[in-house]
Amino acid sequence: MTQWIDLRAGKKAREHIQEHGLQADDISLMLGASGGPKWFILQGLDNYLFGDFFAKRQQPMQLLGTSAGAWRFASLGREDAAEASALFCRLYRATVYSEKPDVREITDKAIELLNEYVTDDAIAEILAQDRFLHHMIVVRSRGIGASDNRVLQGLSLLGAAALNAVSRKTLRHSFERVVFHHPKAKPPLGSDWLDLPTRHIALTQENFRHALLATGSIPMVLAGVRDIPGAPPGVYRDGGVTDYHFNLPFHDQSGLVLYPHFQREVIPGWFDKNLKRRVSGADWPNALALMPTQKFIDALPYQKIPDRHDFANMDVPTRQKFWQQAVDAGYRMADELAELISTGKIRDSVSDWDN
């Protein structure tokens, strides 16, 4: 039994790990989910994976991220990915708003953070290499959802939520999924994006930060990003609306799908949080999810992982202290994973995702 990290795998991934252990080149795709500051508990894992674990990797690896997941992955493909990840963590944790921030203030703070974290030189470095192939999911709003008017946006979201309760496929009436991808990458799922209309746009020096900002532009919280270079005209928003924790078919991946995740469940889309839809190991037979154990969560201050509500519910010193404690605790998961991999004990520690 593991203490801090829960390793859940689909059948194919579990059998591979039980026979061979886990090597960096086994992984063909890594996922990064939406979730705002929830990712702080993963910073230790990112430090280990982006640094030591992937250091000797030879084969190209696809990266698929939305919102905070895509922002995390913007550290990869750079000379010192672990240090870039640590910088993102410091900048995000240091973010402070006024007592009642509006959409413009929150958006401006995000742009300020983004410009410091992902410089022009960093973008050039990412696009010039081909070991880590980025894919960022955003949505292009349709109809009244493209408006800057909060009332119209709210009505659009209510309508989308109501239709989504019937079927996720109805999201096509409100959003188009757009995947901005590394210019040297093929779509990570080939052409198998059949659940929703999906467009693929190559990342460039000119649109990289626009796409990254858009994938984290939460409706009603941040301003949408208008007319991204190289993409059709329109207003682009948070990719987590359609792909919160993902529910995409990964069966055809040639290797394993690695999913460092901050929760103990996988919720397909933003509107599914209060529904019963969840992804299981049966859906992803070749995936390995790295999740916190319940013991890990219970040991955190307030017995919860960080979330966006901490901005409103905690004063600045309390929130920043809590977030740093969550980051520090996440290194327990990283240390445990590193030991399991290096000793080969991961063979006996990986469990059936559905049990």
N, C-alpha and C positions, 0 to 999 in steps of 0.2 A: 504493500500500500504506500502511495506517495502522501506526503504531508501537506504540501502547499500547492502543487500543480497536478491537475487532472488531465491525463493523456487519453483522449477518446478517439477511436479510429473506426472507420468503416471496415468492412470485411477484408477487402483487398489490401488496404493499407496495414491493417493489423497483422495479417499473415506475412506481409513483406517484412515488417519490423521484427516480428517474432523470429523470423529466420535469419535476417541479415543485420539487424540493428538499424540505425539511422545515420546516413551520410549526407553531406550537403548536396552532392550531385544527384541524390535520389529525388529531389524536389523539383518539379517543373513549374509550379505555380504557387504563389503565396498571396493570401487574402488579407485585406485590412478593412475593418468595418467602420461604419459611422458610429458616433456615440459621444462626441465632444470630449470633455475631460475624463471620461471613463478610462481612456487609454493610459492614464498615468500609471496604473498598476502594471502595464506592459512595458514600461520604459526599460526596466532591467532586462527583460527578454529581448527587446530590440537591441540593447547594448551588446548582449551576448551573440545574438543571431547576426546582426549587421557587422559585428567585429570579428570575433574569434571563429564562429561557426562557418561563416561564408567566406572567410579569408582565402582559402585555397580552392574555392569553387571554380570549376573550369567551364561548365556548360551554361548557356544563357538561361535565365529564369524569368518567367513572366510575373508581373506584379499587378494585382487588380485591387483597386482601392476606391472607397467613397469617403468624402468628408474627412474626418480626422485620420482615417486609414490611409487615404491618399497623401495627406500632409505628412504623416509619419514616413511613408515610403519615399518622399522627396529627399530623404537623407541618403538613399541607396544610389549607387552609380557615381558617388563622389569619393575623393581620395581618402577621406577619413569619415566614413559613414557613421561610426559610433559617436564621434565628436559632434557631427551635424545633428544627430538625434538628441544628444544632450543639450545642444543649443536650443532646439525647438522646445524641449521640455522646460528649460529655464525661461524662455520668452513667454510661453503660454502661461506658466505658473505666475509670472510677474504681471500679467495683464490686470489692470485696474480700471473700472468704469466709474462714472459719476453716480450719484445716488439713484437717479432715474434715467438711465441711458436710453436714447432713442435709436432708431435703426441706423441713422447716419453716424452716430458716435461708435456704435458697435462695429459697423462696416469699416470705418476709418481705422479703428484699432486693429482689425484683422489685416488690413492692407499694410499697416505699419509693421506688424509682426512678419508678414509674408515677405516684405521687401528686405528685412534684415536676415531672415532665415534662408531665403532662396534668392541669392544674388544673380546678376547676369552671368558671372563667371561659373556659378554652380549649375545654372541651366545649360550653359555650353558644355560643361563637363559631363553632365547626365546624357545629353543628346549625342555626344561623341563616342560614348562607350556602348557596348552591346552585351554586357553580362547581366544587367538588370533592366528589364524592358517594361516600362511603366504603362499602365492603363488606368485612366481616371474616369469614373462614371459621373456624368452630370445629367440634369434633365432640362429640356427646353420647354418652357411653359406654353400651354395652348389656351386660346380663348381669353376669358377675363382674368385667368391666373397670371397672365403676363403683365397685368397692370401694377403700377406702384401704389395704387389706392388700397389701403388695408381692408376696407370693407369688401371690395371686389375680390381681393386675394382670399379673404376669409370665406366668402361664399363659394369660391372655386374649390378650396380645400375641403369644405363641408360636403360639397357634391362629390368630389373624388373619394372621400372617405366612405360615403354611403354606397357608392357603386363598388368600391373595393371590397366591402363586406360581402357582396355577392360573388365577385370574381376579381382576382388581381389583373386579369386581362383588360378589365374596363379602364385601367389607368391610362390606356392609350388615348382615351378621349381628352385627357387633361395634360399629358406629358409625352414627350418623345425622349427616349433614352439616347444620350450621345456619349460615345466612348472616345476620349482623347488618348491616343496611344503613341508610344515611342516610334519614331520613323522607321526603325529597323525591325519592328515587331509585326507579327501577324496577329489578328484578333485571338485572344487566348482560348476562345471557344470555337474557333473556326467561324462558320456561318450560323452556328446553332444558337441564335438569339431570337427564338421564335415567340417568346411569351409577350414581348412588347416591340413596337417599332423601334429599331436601333440603327443609329448612324455612327460610322467610324471616321474620325478626323485625326490626321497626323499632328503630333505635338511639334512645335517650332519654337525658336527663340522668342518670337513675337507673341505667341499665345499661351506659353507654358504657365505663367503666373495667372493669367486670366482664367484658364481652365481650373487651376488649383484653387483659386478664390471661389469660383463658381461651385465646385463640388462641396464646399463647406458653407454655402450661402443659404442658411436655413430660412424657409419662407416665414414672413412676418417678423423675423429677427434681424436678418441682414438684407441689404439691398441685392436684388438680382444683378447679374453681370450681363450687360447688354452688348450684343454684336461682337462676339469673340472673333478675332482674326482667323481666317481660314474656315470658319463655320458659317452656316446659314444665319441670316439676321434673326434676332430674337432675344428673349430674356432667359438666361440660364441660371439654374438654382441647384440646390443641394441634391447630389446623386442618391443620398439615403432615402429620398422620397420613394423611389422605386426599388432601390437595392440597399436597404438598411444594414442587414447582415448577410444578404444574398440568398437567392434561391435559384441558382443557375445550374445547368447540367455540366458537370465536370468529368463525366465518365470517359471521355475520349482523350484525356490528358495522358501523355506517355509516361509520366512519373507520378509522384505523390503531390497532393495538394496540402500545403501547410497553412494552418489557420490559427495564429496566436489571437485569442479572443478574450475579452474582459468579462464576459458573462457566462453563465452556465446553460444558456439556451441560445438558439440561433433564430432570430425573428426575420422573416423575409423582407418586408418593406415597412416604411415609416408608419403606414396606416394599420399595420397588423399587430401593433403593440398590445392592444386590448382584445385581440381576437385569439383564437386557439391555434392559428397556423404557426407551425414550427418546423425546422429542418432537422432531419434525423440522419444517422449513419447509413441507413438504407438508401437515402437520397444521394449520398456522396460516398460510395464504397472505397474510393481511393484517397480519402481525406483524413488527415490527422489534425485534430483540434487540441490546442493547448489552452486549458481553462483553469481559473482559480478553483481550488477546492472550497467547499463551504467553510471549512476550518479557517482558511485564509481570509475569507470575507468576514467571518465572525471576529477575527483577531484585529481587524482594522478599527480605528476610532469611529464611533457611531455605527459600527457593524454594517458598513456599506461602502461601496466604491464611489469615487467622486462622480459628480454629474453637474449639468449646467445650473441646476437649482441652487447650488452652493453659492453662486454669485449673489443671489437675492437673500438666501437664508443665513449666511455667515458674514461677519465683518471681515475686512481684508486680512488682518493678521491671523485670525482663526482659520480662514479658508486656505491661505497660503501655507500655514503650518500643517493643516490636514493633508493638503495635496502633496507636500514634501514627504509626509509620513507614508502616504500611499505609494509614492515612488520608491521610497526606501524599502517598504515591505515587498514590492514587486521583485526586488533582487533576490528574495528568498526563492521565488519560482525559478528565476534564472539560474541560481546556483544549483538548485535541485535538478533542473533539466540538464545542465552541463555535466553533472556527475553521472546521471543516468546514461547519457550518451557515451561519455568517455569510458565508463566501466562496462558497457554493454548491458547493464541492468534494465535498460529501456525495453529489452525484449520481454521481460516479465512484468513490466509496469504499465504497458499499454492495455487499455480495456475496451470492451465492446461499447461503441457509442450509445447503443440503444438499451443498455442495461444499467 
